[in-house]
Amino acid sequence: MVFGLTAFLLAGAAPTAAPVTRPEQLADRFVAAWNSHDPASFAPLYTPDAIWVPVAEERTHGRQAIVGEFGKVHGANGWAARSTIARRGEAEVHGVTPDVATVFFHMDFLADGKPLPGFQRAMILVAVHAADGWRISAGQLTKESEPR
């Protein structure tokens, strides 16, 4: 059994059946979903009425629409199908209430396992807790500024 779980984790997929018990786990679940290139793997991460902001000029409303957008970019002709990401550093969590938290983390887009210069991103998530675990209620992907 341990070998099977280890092989599953090494393949880059996250066990989505297990509930997210801490908000910071959403960062790793998001990375695993991205790297799986399976849009359906994003669905368990989001609330039904979630809002996703992939760029400042665009907002996607609702889990179904968000999964659909991930399907476009991770599909056969999508740019994300050729990318992987890695979390950089620890996720920073700030509790707002016992059932709401913000999760902030940095990530890199990778090529051949190495960060691509100019493709560093920051992510902020609004996480909410329900009976079945923590989920993303809102999220924004932000390009990092050049070092000053």
Secondary structure by P-SEA (a helix, b strand, c coil): caaaaaaaaaacccccccccccccaaaaaaaaaaaaccccccccccccbbbbbcccccccccaaaaaaaaaaaaccccccccbbbbbccbbbbbbccccbbbbbbbbbbbccccccccccbbbbbbbbbccccbbbcbbbbbbbcccc
